[in-house]
């Protein structure tokens, strides 16, 4: 799978909506874009699960 944000080949990509457009991006990019406030809605269940998983660590 290729991240549509950074172009890296990654094991897993997550569907997100960035600036109103849907993209599938890697975990690093999700983290970065979330911090930058670029991801308007993190409603996708995969993202939610990922964030919850991280939050428990
Ligand atoms: Zn990426």
PDB file of the backbone (N, CA, C, O) and the ligand in Angstrom, with CONECT records:
HET     ZN  A 101       1
ATOM      1  N   UNK A   1       0.858  -1.193   0.000  1.00  0.00           N
ATOM      2  CA  UNK A   1       0.000   0.000   0.000  1.00  0.00           C
ATOM      3  C   UNK A   1       0.889   1.237   0.000  1.00  0.00           C
ATOM      4  O   UNK A   1       1.909   1.298   0.688  1.00  0.00           O
ATOM      5  N   UNK A   2       0.480   2.199  -0.776  1.00  0.00           N
ATOM      6  CA  UNK A   2       1.264   3.429  -0.842  1.00  0.00           C
ATOM      7  C   UNK A   2       0.491   4.554  -0.182  1.00  0.00           C
ATOM      8  O   UNK A   2      -0.692   4.764  -0.451  1.00  0.00           O
ATOM      9  N   UNK A   3       1.186   5.273   0.687  1.00  0.00           N
ATOM     10  CA  UNK A   3       0.580   6.438   1.328  1.00  0.00           C
ATOM     11  C   UNK A   3       0.413   7.545   0.302  1.00  0.00           C
ATOM     12  O   UNK A   3       1.347   7.874  -0.429  1.00  0.00           O
ATOM     13  N   UNK A   4      -0.792   8.121   0.254  1.00  0.00           N
ATOM     14  CA  UNK A   4      -1.062   9.172  -0.734  1.00  0.00           C
ATOM     15  C   UNK A   4      -0.503  10.519  -0.299  1.00  0.00           C
ATOM     16  O   UNK A   4      -0.500  11.483  -1.066  1.00  0.00           O
ATOM     17  N   UNK A   5      -0.034  10.572   0.934  1.00  0.00           N
ATOM     18  CA  UNK A   5       0.487  11.845   1.437  1.00  0.00           C
ATOM     19  C   UNK A   5       1.993  11.936   1.239  1.00  0.00           C
ATOM     20  O   UNK A   5       2.485  12.887   0.631  1.00  0.00           O
ATOM     21  N   UNK A   6       2.722  10.955   1.746  1.00  0.00           N
ATOM     22  CA  UNK A   6       4.184  11.017   1.679  1.00  0.00           C
ATOM     23  C   UNK A   6       4.764  10.094   0.611  1.00  0.00           C
ATOM     24  O   UNK A   6       5.951  10.174   0.296  1.00  0.00           O
ATOM     25  N   UNK A   7       3.917   9.208   0.048  1.00  0.00           N
ATOM     26  CA  UNK A   7       4.388   8.356  -1.025  1.00  0.00           C
ATOM     27  C   UNK A   7       5.172   7.139  -0.562  1.00  0.00           C
ATOM     28  O   UNK A   7       5.689   6.380  -1.382  1.00  0.00           O
ATOM     29  N   UNK A   8       5.261   6.953   0.742  1.00  0.00           N
ATOM     30  CA  UNK A   8       5.987   5.803   1.266  1.00  0.00           C
ATOM     31  C   UNK A   8       5.182   4.522   1.087  1.00  0.00           C
ATOM     32  O   UNK A   8       3.951   4.533   1.080  1.00  0.00           O
ATOM     33  N   UNK A   9       5.893   3.446   0.945  1.00  0.00           N
ATOM     34  CA  UNK A   9       5.258   2.134   0.904  1.00  0.00           C
ATOM     35  C   UNK A   9       5.092   1.656   2.342  1.00  0.00           C
ATOM     36  O   UNK A   9       6.075   1.485   3.063  1.00  0.00           O
ATOM     37  N   UNK A  10       3.856   1.444   2.751  1.00  0.00           N
ATOM     38  CA  UNK A  10       3.596   1.085   4.145  1.00  0.00           C
ATOM     39  C   UNK A  10       2.706  -0.143   4.229  1.00  0.00           C
ATOM     40  O   UNK A  10       2.045  -0.518   3.261  1.00  0.00           O
ATOM     41  N   UNK A  11       2.699  -0.761   5.401  1.00  0.00           N
ATOM     42  CA  UNK A  11       1.893  -1.961   5.609  1.00  0.00           C
ATOM     43  C   UNK A  11       0.402  -1.647   5.621  1.00  0.00           C
ATOM     44  O   UNK A  11      -0.424  -2.425   5.143  1.00  0.00           O
ATOM     45  N   UNK A  12       0.089  -0.495   6.177  1.00  0.00           N
ATOM     46  CA  UNK A  12      -1.317  -0.174   6.382  1.00  0.00           C
ATOM     47  C   UNK A  12      -1.565   1.307   6.138  1.00  0.00           C
ATOM     48  O   UNK A  12      -0.788   2.159   6.571  1.00  0.00           O
ATOM     49  N   UNK A  13      -2.656   1.604   5.442  1.00  0.00           N
ATOM     50  CA  UNK A  13      -3.039   3.001   5.268  1.00  0.00           C
ATOM     51  C   UNK A  13      -4.427   3.203   5.853  1.00  0.00           C
ATOM     52  O   UNK A  13      -5.213   2.262   5.965  1.00  0.00           O
ATOM     53  N   UNK A  14      -4.713   4.431   6.220  1.00  0.00           N
ATOM     54  CA  UNK A  14      -5.986   4.737   6.857  1.00  0.00           C
ATOM     55  C   UNK A  14      -6.753   5.740   6.013  1.00  0.00           C
ATOM     56  O   UNK A  14      -6.191   6.741   5.568  1.00  0.00           O
ATOM     57  N   UNK A  15      -8.032   5.476   5.791  1.00  0.00           N
ATOM     58  CA  UNK A  15      -8.834   6.419   5.023  1.00  0.00           C
ATOM     59  C   UNK A  15      -9.202   7.636   5.855  1.00  0.00           C
ATOM     60  O   UNK A  15      -9.796   7.507   6.926  1.00  0.00           O
ATOM     61  N   UNK A  16      -8.855   8.804   5.370  1.00  0.00           N
ATOM     62  CA  UNK A  16      -9.195  10.033   6.081  1.00  0.00           C
ATOM     63  C   UNK A  16      -9.702  11.067   5.090  1.00  0.00           C
ATOM     64  O   UNK A  16      -9.551  10.919   3.877  1.00  0.00           O
ATOM     65  N   UNK A  17     -10.296  12.100   5.622  1.00  0.00           N
ATOM     66  CA  UNK A  17     -10.745  13.196   4.785  1.00  0.00           C
ATOM     67  C   UNK A  17      -9.862  14.404   5.094  1.00  0.00           C
ATOM     68  O   UNK A  17      -9.878  14.946   6.199  1.00  0.00           O
ATOM     69  N   UNK A  18      -9.106  14.801   4.103  1.00  0.00           N
ATOM     70  CA  UNK A  18      -8.189  15.933   4.268  1.00  0.00           C
ATOM     71  C   UNK A  18      -8.634  17.043   3.339  1.00  0.00           C
ATOM     72  O   UNK A  18      -8.702  16.863   2.123  1.00  0.00           O
ATOM     73  N   UNK A  19      -8.937  18.194   3.922  1.00  0.00           N
ATOM     74  CA  UNK A  19      -9.397  19.338   3.134  1.00  0.00           C
ATOM     75  C   UNK A  19     -10.565  18.951   2.225  1.00  0.00           C
ATOM     76  O   UNK A  19     -10.658  19.389   1.078  1.00  0.00           O
ATOM     77  N   UNK A  20     -11.445  18.124   2.770  1.00  0.00           N
ATOM     78  CA  UNK A  20     -12.637  17.736   2.030  1.00  0.00           C
ATOM     79  C   UNK A  20     -12.417  16.633   1.020  1.00  0.00           C
ATOM     80  O   UNK A  20     -13.357  16.216   0.344  1.00  0.00           O
ATOM     81  N   UNK A  21     -11.199  16.159   0.906  1.00  0.00           N
ATOM     82  CA  UNK A  21     -10.915  15.085  -0.044  1.00  0.00           C
ATOM     83  C   UNK A  21     -10.489  13.831   0.695  1.00  0.00           C
ATOM     84  O   UNK A  21      -9.748  13.886   1.677  1.00  0.00           O
ATOM     85  N   UNK A  22     -10.968  12.709   0.204  1.00  0.00           N
ATOM     86  CA  UNK A  22     -10.630  11.450   0.853  1.00  0.00           C
ATOM     87  C   UNK A  22      -9.272  10.963   0.381  1.00  0.00           C
ATOM     88  O   UNK A  22      -8.967  10.969  -0.812  1.00  0.00           O
ATOM     89  N   UNK A  23      -8.467  10.546   1.339  1.00  0.00           N
ATOM     90  CA  UNK A  23      -7.141  10.027   1.040  1.00  0.00           C
ATOM     91  C   UNK A  23      -6.904   8.819   1.910  1.00  0.00           C
ATOM     92  O   UNK A  23      -7.504   8.666   2.974  1.00  0.00           O
ATOM     93  N   UNK A  24      -6.021   7.966   1.439  1.00  0.00           N
ATOM     94  CA  UNK A  24      -5.572   6.872   2.288  1.00  0.00           C
ATOM     95  C   UNK A  24      -4.115   7.133   2.609  1.00  0.00           C
ATOM     96  O   UNK A  24      -3.257   7.132   1.727  1.00  0.00           O
ATOM     97  N   UNK A  25      -3.855   7.352   3.867  1.00  0.00           N
ATOM     98  CA  UNK A  25      -2.507   7.753   4.267  1.00  0.00           C
ATOM     99  C   UNK A  25      -1.999   6.894   5.418  1.00  0.00           C
ATOM    100  O   UNK A  25      -2.770   6.220   6.101  1.00  0.00           O
ATOM    101  N   UNK A  26      -0.691   6.934   5.614  1.00  0.00           N
ATOM    102  CA  UNK A  26      -0.075   6.079   6.625  1.00  0.00           C
ATOM    103  C   UNK A  26      -0.243   6.665   8.030  1.00  0.00           C
ATOM    104  O   UNK A  26      -0.661   7.810   8.204  1.00  0.00           O
ATOM    105  N   UNK A  27       0.087   5.865   8.995  1.00  0.00           N
ATOM    106  CA  UNK A  27      -0.107   6.266  10.386  1.00  0.00           C
ATOM    107  C   UNK A  27       0.678   7.528  10.729  1.00  0.00           C
ATOM    108  O   UNK A  27       0.170   8.402  11.432  1.00  0.00           O
ATOM    109  N   UNK A  28       1.899   7.628  10.242  1.00  0.00           N
ATOM    110  CA  UNK A  28       2.714   8.813  10.503  1.00  0.00           C
ATOM    111  C   UNK A  28       2.033  10.074   9.998  1.00  0.00           C
ATOM    112  O   UNK A  28       2.001  11.103  10.674  1.00  0.00           O
ATOM    113  N   UNK A  29       1.486   9.965   8.781  1.00  0.00           N
ATOM    114  CA  UNK A  29       0.825  11.127   8.194  1.00  0.00           C
ATOM    115  C   UNK A  29      -0.463  11.451   8.942  1.00  0.00           C
ATOM    116  O   UNK A  29      -0.806  12.621   9.115  1.00  0.00           O
ATOM    117  N   UNK A  30      -1.176  10.421   9.385  1.00  0.00           N
ATOM    118  CA  UNK A  30      -2.383  10.658  10.176  1.00  0.00           C
ATOM    119  C   UNK A  30      -2.025  11.468  11.418  1.00  0.00           C
ATOM    120  O   UNK A  30      -2.672  12.468  11.730  1.00  0.00           O
ATOM    121  N   UNK A  31      -0.998  11.029  12.111  1.00  0.00           N
ATOM    122  CA  UNK A  31      -0.556  11.732  13.320  1.00  0.00           C
ATOM    123  C   UNK A  31      -0.205  13.178  13.008  1.00  0.00           C
ATOM    124  O   UNK A  31      -0.648  14.103  13.689  1.00  0.00           O
ATOM    125  N   UNK A  32       0.587  13.353  11.978  1.00  0.00           N
ATOM    126  CA  UNK A  32       1.075  14.684  11.632  1.00  0.00           C
ATOM    127  C   UNK A  32      -0.080  15.604  11.229  1.00  0.00           C
ATOM    128  O   UNK A  32      -0.186  16.734  11.704  1.00  0.00           O
ATOM    129  N   UNK A  33      -0.938  15.097  10.345  1.00  0.00           N
ATOM    130  CA  UNK A  33      -2.034  15.924   9.859  1.00  0.00           C
ATOM    131  C   UNK A  33      -3.048  16.215  10.951  1.00  0.00           C
ATOM    132  O   UNK A  33      -3.664  17.281  10.974  1.00  0.00           O
ATOM    133  N   UNK A  34      -3.213  15.274  11.842  1.00  0.00           N
ATOM    134  CA  UNK A  34      -4.118  15.540  12.975  1.00  0.00           C
ATOM    135  C   UNK A  34      -3.567  16.672  13.833  1.00  0.00           C
ATOM    136  O   UNK A  34      -4.305  17.564  14.250  1.00  0.00           O
ATOM    137  N   UNK A  35      -2.285  16.626  14.088  1.00  0.00           N
ATOM    138  CA  UNK A  35      -1.680  17.682  14.902  1.00  0.00           C
ATOM    139  C   UNK A  35      -1.767  19.030  14.217  1.00  0.00           C
ATOM    140  O   UNK A  35      -1.908  20.063  14.872  1.00  0.00           O
ATOM    141  N   UNK A  36      -1.683  19.016  12.900  1.00  0.00           N
ATOM    142  CA  UNK A  36      -1.775  20.261  12.132  1.00  0.00           C
ATOM    143  C   UNK A  36      -3.214  20.688  11.910  1.00  0.00           C
ATOM    144  O   UNK A  36      -3.475  21.766  11.376  1.00  0.00           O
ATOM    145  N   UNK A  37      -4.159  19.826  12.327  1.00  0.00           N
ATOM    146  CA  UNK A  37      -5.567  20.156  12.189  1.00  0.00           C
ATOM    147  C   UNK A  37      -6.081  20.025  10.776  1.00  0.00           C
ATOM    148  O   UNK A  37      -7.108  20.607  10.428  1.00  0.00           O
ATOM    149  N   UNK A  38      -5.373  19.262   9.955  1.00  0.00           N
ATOM    150  CA  UNK A  38      -5.773  19.128   8.555  1.00  0.00           C
ATOM    151  C   UNK A  38      -6.899  18.126   8.377  1.00  0.00           C
ATOM    152  O   UNK A  38      -7.652  18.193   7.406  1.00  0.00           O
ATOM    153  N   UNK A  39      -7.011  17.213   9.303  1.00  0.00           N
ATOM    154  CA  UNK A  39      -8.054  16.204   9.186  1.00  0.00           C
ATOM    155  C   UNK A  39      -9.298  16.706   9.896  1.00  0.00           C
ATOM    156  O   UNK A  39      -9.346  16.804  11.122  1.00  0.00           O
ATOM    157  N   UNK A  40     -10.296  17.019   9.094  1.00  0.00           N
ATOM    158  CA  UNK A  40     -11.500  17.637   9.628  1.00  0.00           C
ATOM    159  C   UNK A  40     -12.283  16.662  10.486  1.00  0.00           C
ATOM    160  O   UNK A  40     -12.767  17.007  11.565  1.00  0.00           O
ATOM    161  N   UNK A  41     -12.395  15.472  10.002  1.00  0.00           N
ATOM    162  CA  UNK A  41     -13.165  14.501  10.763  1.00  0.00           C
ATOM    163  C   UNK A  41     -12.411  13.185  10.861  1.00  0.00           C
ATOM    164  O   UNK A  41     -11.978  12.618   9.858  1.00  0.00           O
ATOM    165  N   UNK A  42     -12.269  12.723  12.066  1.00  0.00           N
ATOM    166  CA  UNK A  42     -11.602  11.437  12.277  1.00  0.00           C
ATOM    167  C   UNK A  42     -12.653  10.406  12.640  1.00  0.00           C
ATOM    168  O   UNK A  42     -12.526   9.668  13.617  1.00  0.00           O
ATOM    169  N   UNK A  43     -13.684  10.378  11.832  1.00  0.00           N
ATOM    170  CA  UNK A  43     -14.826   9.520  12.140  1.00  0.00           C
ATOM    171  C   UNK A  43     -14.628   8.095  11.656  1.00  0.00           C
ATOM    172  O   UNK A  43     -15.376   7.190  12.027  1.00  0.00           O
ATOM    173  N   UNK A  44     -13.622   7.907  10.832  1.00  0.00           N
ATOM    174  CA  UNK A  44     -13.405   6.566  10.301  1.00  0.00           C
ATOM    175  C   UNK A  44     -13.051   5.616  11.435  1.00  0.00           C
ATOM    176  O   UNK A  44     -12.221   5.932  12.288  1.00  0.00           O
ATOM    177  N   UNK A  45     -13.678   4.468  11.436  1.00  0.00           N
ATOM    178  CA  UNK A  45     -13.508   3.552  12.559  1.00  0.00           C
ATOM    179  C   UNK A  45     -12.065   3.089  12.706  1.00  0.00           C
ATOM    180  O   UNK A  45     -11.592   2.868  13.821  1.00  0.00           O
ATOM    181  N   UNK A  46     -11.370   2.942  11.596  1.00  0.00           N
ATOM    182  CA  UNK A  46      -9.979   2.496  11.665  1.00  0.00           C
ATOM    183  C   UNK A  46      -9.129   3.504  12.425  1.00  0.00           C
ATOM    184  O   UNK A  46      -8.279   3.131  13.233  1.00  0.00           O
ATOM    185  N   UNK A  47      -9.366   4.767  12.162  1.00  0.00           N
ATOM    186  CA  UNK A  47      -8.618   5.823  12.841  1.00  0.00           C
ATOM    187  C   UNK A  47      -8.970   5.839  14.324  1.00  0.00           C
ATOM    188  O   UNK A  47      -8.100   5.924  15.190  1.00  0.00           O
ATOM    189  N   UNK A  48     -10.264   5.755  14.588  1.00  0.00           N
ATOM    190  CA  UNK A  48     -10.724   5.742  15.978  1.00  0.00           C
ATOM    191  C   UNK A  48     -10.058   4.615  16.757  1.00  0.00           C
ATOM    192  O   UNK A  48      -9.536   4.811  17.855  1.00  0.00           O
ATOM    193  N   UNK A  49     -10.092   3.440  16.160  1.00  0.00           N
ATOM    194  CA  UNK A  49      -9.485   2.287  16.816  1.00  0.00           C
ATOM    195  C   UNK A  49      -8.008   2.509  17.048  1.00  0.00           C
ATOM    196  O   UNK A  49      -7.478   2.184  18.110  1.00  0.00           O
ATOM    197  N   UNK A  50      -7.348   3.062  16.054  1.00  0.00           N
ATOM    198  CA  UNK A  50      -5.913   3.295  16.159  1.00  0.00           C
ATOM    199  C   UNK A  50      -5.604   4.280  17.277  1.00  0.00           C
ATOM    200  O   UNK A  50      -4.684   4.071  18.067  1.00  0.00           O
ATOM    201  N   UNK A  51      -6.374   5.345  17.335  1.00  0.00           N
ATOM    202  CA  UNK A  51      -6.129   6.369  18.337  1.00  0.00           C
ATOM    203  C   UNK A  51      -6.427   5.835  19.734  1.00  0.00           C
ATOM    204  O   UNK A  51      -5.705   6.126  20.688  1.00  0.00           O
ATOM    205  N   UNK A  52      -7.476   5.066  19.843  1.00  0.00           N
ATOM    206  CA  UNK A  52      -7.800   4.482  21.147  1.00  0.00           C
ATOM    207  C   UNK A  52      -6.696   3.527  21.593  1.00  0.00           C
ATOM    208  O   UNK A  52      -6.320   3.474  22.763  1.00  0.00           O
ATOM    209  N   UNK A  53      -6.206   2.794  20.638  1.00  0.00           N
ATOM    210  CA  UNK A  53      -5.128   1.850  20.928  1.00  0.00           C
ATOM    211  C   UNK A  53      -3.913   2.593  21.454  1.00  0.00           C
ATOM    212  O   UNK A  53      -3.303   2.186  22.443  1.00  0.00           O
ATOM    213  N   UNK A  54      -3.570   3.678  20.792  1.00  0.00           N
ATOM    214  CA  UNK A  54      -2.424   4.466  21.219  1.00  0.00           C
ATOM    215  C   UNK A  54      -2.666   5.084  22.580  1.00  0.00           C
ATOM    216  O   UNK A  54      -1.767   5.143  23.419  1.00  0.00           O
ATOM    217  N   UNK A  55      -3.889   5.545  22.792  1.00  0.00           N
ATOM    218  CA  UNK A  55      -4.216   6.215  24.040  1.00  0.00           C
ATOM    219  C   UNK A  55      -4.081   5.327  25.259  1.00  0.00           C
ATOM    220  O   UNK A  55      -3.858   5.798  26.373  1.00  0.00           O
ATOM    221  N   UNK A  56      -4.218   4.045  25.028  1.00  0.00           N
ATOM    222  CA  UNK A  56      -4.158   3.114  26.162  1.00  0.00           C
ATOM    223  C   UNK A  56      -2.723   2.779  26.581  1.00  0.00           C
ATOM    224  O   UNK A  56      -2.481   2.263  27.673  1.00  0.00           O
ATOM    225  N   UNK A  57      -1.775   3.087  25.681  1.00  0.00           N
ATOM    226  CA  UNK A  57      -0.397   2.741  26.013  1.00  0.00           C
ATOM    227  C   UNK A  57       0.159   3.607  27.126  1.00  0.00           C
ATOM    228  O   UNK A  57       1.312   3.439  27.522  1.00  0.00           O
TER     229      UNK A  57
HETATM  230 ZN    ZN A 101       2.543   8.917   4.813  1.00  0.00          ZN
END
